[in-house]
Amino acid sequence: MSPERLIEILGILASVVLPFFNIPLILRVIRRRSSKDFSLFWAIGVWICVVLMMPQALLSVDLAFKVFGIVNFVFFTAVVFFILKYRKGHPSE
């Protein structure tokens, strides 16, 4: 396997794996039923940037960037959804 092919495969693998690191954050919000310690400004700001990058990711011939754009959009949309859903905190508060 050529070094270029190895770099390409590692890039594609990393582009899929990286957004999965959002899962612990999502689970933490769900488990605590609160997202009070997460900044809405941060979450929505990052999500807007992800949305604005999506067209370029979809048009790109770079497979790693395309895959990352799609997977990151899905997972970060879930992050924002749960941050907004649990914004008011635990029902007992």
C-alpha positions as CSV (number, residue, x, y, z in Angstrom):
1,M,0.0,0.0,0.0
2,S,1.4,3.4,-1.0
3,P,1.9,6.1,1.7
4,E,-0.6,8.3,-0.1
5,R,-3.3,5.6,0.0
6,L,-2.6,5.0,3.7
7,I,-2.9,8.7,4.4
8,E,-6.2,8.8,2.5
9,I,-7.6,5.8,4.4
10,L,-6.5,7.2,7.8
11,G,-8.1,10.5,6.9
12,I,-11.4,8.9,6.0
13,L,-11.4,6.8,9.1
14,A,-10.7,9.8,11.3
15,S,-13.4,11.8,9.5
16,V,-15.9,9.1,10.5
17,V,-14.7,8.6,14.1
18,L,-14.2,12.2,15.2
19,P,-17.9,13.2,15.3
20,F,-18.6,10.1,17.4
21,F,-16.9,11.9,20.3
22,N,-20.1,13.9,20.5
23,I,-21.9,10.8,21.8
24,P,-20.6,11.1,25.4
25,L,-21.8,14.7,25.5
26,I,-25.2,13.7,24.2
27,L,-25.5,10.9,26.8
28,R,-24.4,13.2,29.6
29,V,-27.2,15.7,28.8
30,I,-29.8,12.9,28.5
31,R,-28.6,11.2,31.7
32,R,-28.7,14.4,33.8
33,R,-31.8,15.8,32.0
34,S,-30.0,19.2,31.9
35,S,-27.9,21.2,29.6
36,K,-27.5,24.2,31.8
37,D,-23.7,24.0,31.8
38,F,-23.5,24.2,28.0
39,S,-23.5,27.6,26.3
40,L,-26.3,28.1,23.8
41,F,-24.1,30.6,22.0
42,W,-21.4,28.0,21.6
43,A,-23.8,25.2,20.5
44,I,-25.8,27.2,18.0
45,G,-22.6,29.0,16.8
46,V,-20.8,25.8,16.0
47,W,-24.0,24.3,14.5
48,I,-24.4,27.3,12.1
49,C,-20.8,26.9,11.0
50,V,-21.4,23.2,10.4
51,V,-24.5,24.0,8.3
52,L,-22.6,26.6,6.3
53,M,-19.8,24.2,5.6
54,M,-22.1,21.4,4.4
55,P,-22.6,22.6,0.8
56,Q,-18.8,22.7,0.3
57,A,-18.4,19.3,2.0
58,L,-21.0,17.8,-0.3
59,L,-19.4,19.3,-3.4
60,S,-15.9,18.4,-2.5
61,V,-14.0,15.6,-4.3
62,D,-12.1,15.0,-1.1
63,L,-13.8,11.9,0.3
64,A,-12.5,12.5,3.9
65,F,-13.9,16.0,4.0
66,K,-17.2,14.9,2.4
67,V,-17.7,12.1,4.9
68,F,-16.7,14.3,7.9
69,G,-19.1,17.0,6.8
70,I,-22.0,14.6,6.6
71,V,-21.3,12.7,9.8
72,N,-20.4,15.8,11.8
73,F,-23.7,17.5,10.6
74,V,-25.7,14.5,11.9
75,F,-24.0,14.2,15.3
76,F,-23.7,17.9,16.0
77,T,-27.4,18.4,15.0
78,A,-28.1,15.8,17.7
79,V,-26.0,17.7,20.2
80,V,-27.9,20.9,19.6
81,F,-31.2,19.1,19.7
82,F,-30.6,17.6,23.1
83,I,-29.0,20.8,24.5
84,L,-32.2,22.7,23.5
85,K,-34.5,19.9,24.6
86,Y,-33.0,19.7,28.1
87,R,-32.3,23.5,28.4
88,K,-34.6,24.0,31.4
89,G,-32.8,21.5,33.5
90,H,-34.0,18.6,35.6
91,P,-37.8,18.5,36.1
92,S,-37.3,18.4,39.9
93,E,-35.5,21.7,39.9
